[in-house]
Amino acid sequence: MRWFETLKGRLILGSFLLLILFGIYSYFSVRFYTNEMMSQVLTSANRISDAIKSSTHYSMLLNRREDVYEIIDAHGKQPGINGIRIYNKRGEITFSTEKSEQGKNVDMQAEACVGCHGSGNPSLAGSSGRTRIYVGQDGTRVLGLINPIRNEEECANAACHAHSPEQTVLGVLDVRMSLVQIDAAIKKSQTQIIIVAMFLVFVVGSASVYFFTTTVLRPVSNLVAATKAVSSGNLDYELSIRRSDEIAELARSFNSMTRSLLQSEKENRELRETLENRVREKTAELQEIHQQILQIEKMSSLGKLAATVAHELNNPLEGILTYSKLIARRLKKHQGTSREVDQAIEDIELIQHETTRCGTIVKNLLLFSRKQVVEYALIPVEQIIAKAEQILRHHFEISKVSFAVTFPDDRPSLFCDENQIQQALVALFVNAVEAMPGGGVLSVAVQSPPKDGGLNIVVKDSGNGIPAEDRPRIFEPFFTTKKNGQGVGLGLSVVYGILERHGGSIVVESEVGKGTTFILKFPETVTGGERSKFFTEESRTQVSQDNG
């Protein structure tokens, strides 16, 4: 940007133009004053010249030369008059206040005659009509006024020195006045005018600069600085307002704009944070749903496989168990007859035990594959937990595990298959006892969350906990952390399937060394005698198919 396009450049340019205008004003003021002073001098000179003519007129008519000269001498002694002389048309000086000039002739080409006869004499300082201004021998300016003495009628008829009526001019009265005082006054006035003009230029210029700086330039500079600060991201920047003019209104609008921008930025930041949190939440939900879908697909595939394997193994196992019992019954008739018979009986009982265990596995496989017949009914939750605790009460005492259960005040009921829910709880209780080899606390809490109106059964132990890397796989069939073949990894898979068939879900929370918590979540439950709403048309259809 060029300097004269800026406000500061325009201020300097305006001040310079103001100085020029004041200079022009001062020039014309000095010129006007000089002209006025010269006009007054000329008027005064004319009056003096006319006064001399008037005062000598009567004496001239009477040809009283001494009286005329006395009057002229008296006027010539007045301040400011350099000299007065009279000369005839031929240029002969008949009288002069300077006695040395009397009797001499005036040069017709000199300054005394330039008014009537014209001259191109360059020595004249200036002339106009009856007056001329020239520089005297002492270097000062002199005003010369030529006043012709005309041959009036009374003068031509005078008896003393009658003149021919054809002669129009008898002579010339030449009054010379010094312009020293006038020039000094003019110079003094010029100096005063210039000083006053310079003072006014300084005062007006300073006032203009100060006014423009304080009212325009400084507020605009503050606005520019504020806009740069805001553009760099400082939305907290605010202008101080101490005025009530248009620029103050602009500053208020700017502050209002920055506050709006700051509020918008805050809202956008909160919105971004909210969106980020929601995206993270939805991503976690999608990941959880994805894992559930993978689990369901895996369960579905393994369920089909389990159903096929269970169906194929069930009949041979039944035959093995039947014939082993038959052989054992026959051998027991000869028990004690020989050591080999007793050993055979023990081997047959071992075969029976292992065959029964295989049958249990097949039964779990059938249950996992959803091929087992189920019967739904409205069962109090307290009753289901009590039966599961009764089955394992002796096992709790042997393992030094204390059992505690809490219920809500409304004592809820579930529309469910009692045996399956009981089986799921027994499996969780057994796993909890095995996780506390040195004893511990097993607690069960029945909760009715107010948000969804469902039912939660929380099973918590104080055992070893489950490592983080194993938690995602604990519900997979045949996955087990037990050593030496103590488990086949179907217990939690069966629990998962039971909860799924009942429209619920199971969540595990665990930390190594601090125990494990299983949360069995069921949908809407009932209290008193009302039927549960979770049992949908789809689940009733599934029950019908299973029973069929």
HUCORFEN-V715866 format. One record per helix or strand. SS is the DSSP state (hx for helix, st for strand). FROM is the first residue (numbers start at 1). LEN is the number of residues. If there is no record, write none. Layout:
SS;FROM;LEN  SS;FROM;LEN
This chain:
hx;3;3  hx;7;55  hx;65;12  st;81;8  st;92;5  hx;99;3  st;105;1  hx;114;4  st;126;3  st;131;5  st;141;10  hx;153;4  st;169;10  hx;180;52  hx;246;87  hx;339;30  st;377;4  hx;381;11  hx;393;6  st;401;6  st;413;4  hx;418;17  st;440;8  st;455;7  hx;468;4  hx;491;11  st;505;7  st;515;8  st;526;1  hx;537;11
